[in-house]
Amino acid sequence: MTRPYGVKGGRKRKHAEPKYDEEDQETQPKKAVVEVEHNKEEEQQQQTPEGDELSGIPITPSENNTNKPNVIFILEKASLEVGKVGKTYQLLNSDDHANFLRKNNKNPGDYRPDITHQSLLSILDSPLNKAGRLRSVYIRTEKGVLIEVKPFVRIPRTFKRFAGVMLELLQKLSISAVGKREKLLRTIKNPVTQYLPINSRKIGLSYSSEKLVDMDDYVSTVPSNMDLVFVVGAMAHGKIETDYTEDYVASVY
């Protein structure tokens, strides 16, 4: 009996490559993952977070606060830029990439994604969000990329994990909830004004503004049927100048 041989030059059968989906995120514990609370029982279990785990944000339906305006935040000029450092792509920041930035004739002081990180934590952890009055958060980077952040997203506490999430977002254009198809963060088309309610007041918050106000008194003058849009600078220095902002104020406190 002769030994069978394969025909030379024949095509090898290709194995189907696995598709990327949300389940892959659960099987890779080292990968930065943005999670969302699903029910009250899960929130109670996570009241005491361990390590980098984030506590849930119990959000009350906004219908319970119809006598108060809802709020939208826009973070302008955010430093969220990806660069190839060595053989890997990383979210550039002044602490880890100062030498790399100088070699490329860039000012390390301009690369402060930590400002965006801290701003998001402050907004999403605020009583305003827990009361269900935060409608959305938008981030516009220095390069003009517009990002939508859902109010119930849980942003990583540590900057390292946050940088990993932002890197994945800027490369894949969206981040979904664990085991869900719902997009918690995504890049969207400019301009940001097309996503703002028609009946809203756009207010720029700036330390350089000559108009000093008590924010509680200032907000109380806004009708309950009008949403508030706060525009905040997410850069280390400079000032925000947008064509859609109606007023610029600074808090007296």
Beta strands, then each sheet from edge to edge (+ up, - down):
strand 1: 71-78
strand 2: 82-85
strand 3: 88-91
strand 4: 134-141
strand 5: 146-149
strand 6: 174-176
strand 7: 183-188
strand 8: 200-205
strand 9: 212-213
strand 10: 227-233
strand 11: 247-251
sheet 1: 6+ 7- 5+ 4- 1- 10- 8- 11- 9-
sheet 2: 2+ 3-
end
